[in-house]
Amino acid sequence: MANAMLHQTVGTLQLLSNSGTHWEVGNNSVRLFPKSFKLEVGISKRGTYSSGERKFSVIQASASQTSVYNPVLSTSDNGTHESRKKSNEAALILVRHGESLWNEKNLFTGCVDVPLTKKGVEEAIEAGKRISNIPVDMIYTSALIRAQMTAMLAMTQHRRKKVPIIMHNESEQAKAWSQIYSEETMKQSIPVIAAWQLNERMYGELQGLNKQETADRFGKEKVHEWRRSYDIPPPNGESLEMCAQRAVAYFKDNIEPQLLSGKNVMIAAHGNSLRSIIMYLDKLTSQEVISLELSTGMPMLYIFKEGKFIRRGSPVAPTEAGVYAYTRRLAQYRQKLDEMLH
Ligand SMILES: O=C(O)[C@@H](CO)OP(=O)(O)O
């Protein structure tokens, strides 16, 4: 009861905090200390709020006890954040979206936002089955619906039945409104970060054109160069190199730190944004990347260990024993699965 009252009050504080530094709300006084990440709650006739740190939400508090929850730093699985940081191992799953309506029609898609076909939906579900036993702590998708559909559909198959929740970071208000104030609910969810940097490369004037017709018109070699070379952009579009400048930079700045802290991450993205990331992970040359092709809806597993990415290919089935041997945590998880099954 006290908690419910507190959550409501803190929610009000967050909504009001855009408008100044002092407020009075009801009979509860709440004071935020932005640097110390501490929330003080007291009961008095009139209250005063000061400061407006809104990067975290409160999940548990009483008049004498306080705690603060940061969804990005939290661990959703067994083991503390610190112990996992020390272990320095994590799994990385990359999955290209399932077949889209424009894949089916053989059109250059780029950053046009088209959904999955029925086959694409099935591929995403199949991808989910293949990785259903690998614990996932965070999901990154592009801002495009075909990648987001793939991530969501795949997670419907996941053994843990956690709920993927899109973290809306586009404005402070959206962030504040989508806060979750229950620790229990937070534990059962997986944060999903949608980032435009992971979008498909912009195909410029080719977007919407039929690939076969374009090859007939400009020549097979030219179109192959536009589609697969590293540094030759399609007319008014992005080359793979340009796509890498945003996608790989995003990966290094945002995703690698999560892996470093021991979180297992899934990325649902696109043929070319993933090609650029794989080029980085596998240290491919600009010649080698030409022949790198990715199938739709096929998850690929990497293990991040001691700062290195080890490619483990595509898990063929959810129970594939080999997948779990690569990190201590996955091995423990596998053992637990076995115990539960016997
Ligand atoms: O059309 C696109 O956006 C991409 C991916 O489907 O095509 P390509 O394989 O030619 O890079």
The ligand as an ORCA input file, in Angstrom:
! r2SCAN-3c Opt
* xyz 0 1
  O      17.104     -4.229    -50.763
  C      17.798     -4.094    -49.734
  O      17.620     -3.200    -48.907
  C      18.920     -5.078    -49.489
  C      18.514     -6.131    -48.497
  O      17.353     -6.787    -48.841
  O      19.226     -5.657    -50.695
  P      20.658     -6.199    -51.101
  O      20.690     -7.634    -50.737
  O      20.688     -5.993    -52.573
  O      21.710     -5.390    -50.430
*
